[in-house]
Amino acid sequence: MIPWNRVTIIGTGLIGGSLGLALKKAGLARTIVGVGHRQTSLDEALARGAADEITLDVAAGVRRSDLVVLATPVGSFTEVLTRAKPALAAGAIVIDVGSTKGEVVAEIESLIPKEVIFVPCHPIAGSEQRGVASAREDLFRGATCVVTPTDRTSVAALDRVVATWEALGMKVRILSPEGHDRTLAEVSHLPHVAAAALVRVIGIDAESFVGPGWGDTTRIASGDAVLWRDILMSNAEQIAAAVERLQGVLAAFRVALQQKDAGRIESLLAEAKARRDKLIKR
């Protein structure tokens, strides 16, 4: 595909920095501009090759760019886009990499100029780590990217954005913003809440006994609290519904344990094992 001429990535952390590295490695961007709010982070992005130019000025950073990527926490999108809006070029494409879509898409579309095209995206990649120091050019390879076009998304812009993610090695799925949030509440947002709950539930006396299994199960609880606060707040209704379903499953375990029903306990565990094994082998 024809490379983007000038790509601006607002937020050069783990996802934004990895995207910069991946675009450069694949030859999909002639110039990448990194925009951030800390000079030290931008200097590191430049040193690592995740950006060719850097600036603290959002408006200056997006000027003349044909692709603008919102890679800050979702709670910052409104502020960032308000600052960028006057400088966005006519015909530019704006994408985000946010983990929620319903409220986010509605807010962005209310702010974005009519001559600018918005293609909402969610590359499902990353880790509990943060910052450009953890960025990797292969972060997206083999992962899934969900794209949630709206009535205002042109076919040409959608096709180009999809082709870009595919060129980075991602499998692209098209969903509605609402479908995305309902699905991700179960497979991404609820696991984070559950991991945080598991960390909070252990007693002080048990802390010295935690091992690899506990660490593996709760790994994602080490994710950035501010970033995840914004995610949970912007998809609160769907996540609350998923928490309620989890409570139902936990109640089934509780009853089986209280009744010392070995057969039921084994059945619950076996069903979970079979389903996980099937999903992980995909």
LINDA-V447577 format. One record per residue. PSI is psi in radians with two decimals (none if undefined). NEAR is the number of other C-alpha atoms within 10 Angstrom. Layout:
# LINDA-V447577
psi->(PSI PSI)
near->(NEAR NEAR)
This chain:
# LINDA-V447577
psi->(2.77 2.25 2.66 2.47 -0.88 2.04 2.23 2.19 1.95 1.84 1.58 0.91 -2.51 -0.92 -0.88 -0.75 -0.71 -0.65 -0.72 -0.80 -0.74 -0.73 -0.73 -0.76 -0.69 -0.05 0.57 0.04 2.27 -0.73 2.33 2.20 2.19 2.27 2.35 -3.05 0.05 2.16 -0.63 -0.70 -0.70 -0.70 -0.67 -0.68 -0.72 -0.77 -0.60 -0.16 0.24 -0.19 2.61 -0.51 2.66 2.65 2.64 -0.19 1.92 -0.82 -0.78 -0.61 -0.59 -0.21 2.26 0.10 2.44 -0.23 2.21 2.23 2.13 1.85 0.42 3.02 2.56 -0.49 -0.25 -0.11 -0.77 -0.83 -0.79 -0.80 -0.59 -0.69 -0.57 -0.52 -0.85 -0.38 -0.06 2.33 2.52 2.31 -0.10 2.66 2.28 2.27 2.78 2.95 0.48 2.67 -0.09 2.74 -0.69 -1.17 -0.66 -0.82 -0.77 -0.73 -0.78 -0.76 -0.41 -0.32 -0.50 2.40 2.64 -0.49 0.06 2.48 2.30 2.22 1.74 2.37 2.69 1.62 2.05 1.44 2.81 -2.90 -3.06 -0.16 2.85 2.89 2.73 -0.36 -0.45 0.01 2.53 2.45 -0.34 0.25 -0.61 -0.22 2.17 -0.10 3.04 2.43 2.19 2.23 2.32 1.30 2.70 -3.10 -0.39 -0.07 2.10 2.66 -0.71 -0.75 -0.74 -0.83 -0.70 -0.69 -0.77 -0.76 -0.60 -0.84 -0.71 -0.64 -0.38 0.07 0.26 2.65 2.19 2.30 2.40 2.15 2.87 2.77 -0.69 -0.73 -0.68 -0.87 -0.63 -0.76 -0.82 -0.43 -0.63 -0.73 -0.19 -0.93 -0.79 -0.78 -0.62 -0.75 -0.76 -0.72 -0.74 -0.69 -0.71 -0.63 -0.72 -0.42 -0.37 2.53 2.83 -0.71 -0.37 -0.21 -0.64 -0.08 0.00 2.46 -2.91 -0.65 -0.79 -0.72 -0.75 -0.75 -0.56 0.16 -0.81 -0.20 -0.24 0.06 2.78 2.17 -0.66 -0.79 -0.82 -0.51 -0.80 -0.71 -0.86 -0.68 -0.62 -0.09 0.59 -0.75 -0.80 -0.65 -0.68 -0.70 -0.67 -0.67 -0.69 -0.69 -0.66 -0.70 -0.61 -0.72 -0.75 -0.60 -0.64 -0.73 -0.75 -0.79 -0.77 -0.67 -0.76 -0.59 -0.04 0.82 1.56 -0.70 -0.74 -0.71 -0.82 -0.69 -0.78 -0.76 -0.73 -0.71 -0.74 -0.75 -0.82 -0.72 -0.75 -0.78 -0.71 -0.76 -0.70 -0.49 -0.15 none)
near->(9 9 15 18 14 19 29 29 32 29 24 33 25 22 28 27 31 26 27 29 23 24 25 20 15 14 14 21 19 13 19 29 25 31 31 22 14 12 13 10 20 26 16 17 30 20 11 16 17 31 28 17 17 24 19 15 13 22 18 17 25 29 18 17 25 19 24 26 23 24 24 22 19 24 18 13 19 15 9 16 20 14 16 20 17 13 15 26 18 14 15 20 24 25 20 26 23 23 26 27 28 17 15 21 20 12 14 18 17 10 12 18 16 12 12 18 21 26 24 28 30 20 21 20 16 16 14 12 15 14 17 22 16 16 25 18 19 15 23 23 16 13 18 18 22 24 26 22 20 17 6 12 16 14 11 9 18 20 11 16 20 21 15 19 23 18 17 21 19 22 18 18 14 14 16 16 22 16 14 20 24 21 15 22 26 18 11 15 25 20 20 21 17 17 19 17 13 14 17 9 8 11 8 7 7 8 10 7 7 10 9 9 9 13 13 10 14 19 17 19 20 14 15 13 10 12 16 19 14 18 22 21 14 20 22 17 14 20 24 15 15 21 19 12 13 16 12 12 12 12 12 15 17 13 13 17 13 9 10 11 12 11 9 16 16 12 11 15 11 12 10 11 12 10 10 11 10 9 9 7 6 5)
